[in-house]
Amino acid sequence: MSCVTRLKILRGVAGGATRYEVHEVPFEPGQSVLDALRWIRAHTDPTLAIRYSCTTANTCKECMVAVDGKTVYSCTARLEARDMLVEPLPNKALIRDLVTQIAPPDERLQAQS
Amino acid sequence: MHLSTDVLVIGAGGAGMYAALEAARTGAKVILADRSLIGRGGATIMAQMTVAVAVGEQEPDHWEHHLADTLAAGRGLCDPALARLLCEEGPEVIREMDGWGVGWAREDGHMKQAHAPGHDRPRCVYVDFLNTGPAVSKTLRTRLIRTPDIRRVGDLLVTDLLVHEGECVGAVALHLPTGDAITIAAASVIVATGGLTRLYQRNSASANMGGDGYALCHAAGAELIDMEFVQFFPIGHLAPRLIGMDPIMWDPFRYKLGGRLLNGAREEFVHNYGATDEGKYVVTRDLATYAIVKEVEAGRGSPHGGAWLSFEHCTEAELRAAAGPVIDRLAKNGIDLTKQAIEVAPIAHYHMGGVKADVSMATRVPGLFVAGEAGGGANGANRLSGNAITEALVFGRTAGKSAAARALARTSPAASAPAFAGAVDFLMDGTPGSGPNPAAMIEELQALMQKDVGPFRAGPGLERALARIRAMRASLPAAKPPGGTAYDTALVDWLDLRTMLAVAEGVTHSALQRTESRGAHQREDYPGMDPAWQKNQVIR
């Protein structure tokens, strides 16, 4: 069994060019996709934009991304020792990398001013 | 962008949401800001268990009995006036929440109240099943949406409070989606940003709890009290990695089934530290924490640096009767408790200390108020089980009322945008992408705090931690990324690191000074309480 996960991550900003990047992450059984994204930020690339707050409990609803084309909470999506595709939510406006505009419209600054 | 309001509330957990509602009810215009989504990012929504309140529905009760238990848990260090406020007004806010439809569990027409440790009678209301925090948050979110005088703004990370002629008159914030600096003039500011458990590698709260409010208020001139008192939970989940589960989930298992604590050699060890365990796991939290920490130090920990907790003596039927659907969630994580032990370790759970305030929730800086876990003093050296949500709601309501009254009575003009220029320049200036990785430095700090400023402290470890924290703080300014970039997580990490290091220094310094063991502060080199230390430490 491989002990590495290869995450292919779609990166870029709103209105700009996007690209796929491959990051290798040590795999430990039971980890979440969010664990792997946080590992990348602390160890190889702090510029990767992600968002989350509760980390594990599926309560903050912030960490939604698309994994292999399916919308998931990255904190409860299980990491697997294989190639995995991670992309921002396709139906939300892109902000940066895996961060999309998920705030309700009446909680956004621009919408009110 | 420049905004203006009567009352600015920073932090939208239970305390901040209640504060915003009360300020609006008092007649003020309110901006409720949070770095995450409104009503989703704090600690309240993650609280699963119970809320202590002397409503006297299960058995006759009086707030004075609740106060007596709160003061006893605080080991002589509670601010009696704040503790009284919490206990005396608790019933009002819990009944108001009931009227708003939170859904406190009931039987035979009355609220059900559980008997939690440290209470003299059944006193703790809750929402089934393990749903207290989510229900409280949802109820308050719903009220907010129906209150036109409250403007909710998420994705706004407040980086500085503005003090003008000795008064707090507003705040500067980083607007995360754009990277722009936002200035907010406010006649009153309420800080409700929660505690500091993110300082620790192992914790039970959200990643937003990095002590933001402590650093903001201290920089603005407010005092911090009781910073050395961090509450640890002894058997937080450590391994194997679980998803979708609360790390303090093993407590109900322990109460119902016992559970054997084993060291890395799969031997029982708690009896070596003066307790009888016998598979019942009745040992107290502080002794269990001590025994686990000591076994790990002696090289006898479990593989991930904790202890094994085994339910392998239980049958599947017993486990199901005790934990029901949780057994299925464990199965989805590949865990069968009849066949395997799991690993546990002490985790940071709550912070008793915080910003010093009076019973109107006013700090010593005019115009600056505090609410919830961000405040300190009510819980002394140790928090009584169930008091955290009560504190959030009562202190939130009080702060909202006080802040609104001050704002409505104020006659001086609101701060104008140029007054914020210094803090805005600081936020926007910086050097792109050359410094050390702040996300890695946060992990280093968390490991350092866990190891040397954790549940058991001693002089040499505290000195070592303090020196390293100060060195990290000194290296920080040169590495600041500039503002202006949409969702720049490297900048956010840098700002968080700045906050966390300032707060960590306060915790470590206070822990080093207190040469005794009391409540949640246990010094290996100074065991036992010293009557001369029955006093609070205040950082100015």
Interface residues (C-beta under 8 A of the other chain):
Chain A: V13 A14 E28 P29 G30 Q31 S32 D35 R38 R41 A42 H43 P46 T47 L48 A49 I50 R51 Y52 S53 C54 T55 T56 A57 N58 T59 C60 K61 E62 C75 T76 A77 R78 I95 R96 D97 V99 Q101 I102 A103 P104 D106 E107 R108 L109 Q112 S113
Chain B: M1 S36 L37 I38 R40 G41 I45 M46 G133 P134 I145 R151 R152 V153 G154 D155 L156 H175 P177 I182 S206 A207 N208 A239 P240 R241 L242 I243 G244 M245 D246 P247 N333 G334 G433 N437 P438 A439 A440 I442 E443 A486 Y487 D488 T489 A490 D493
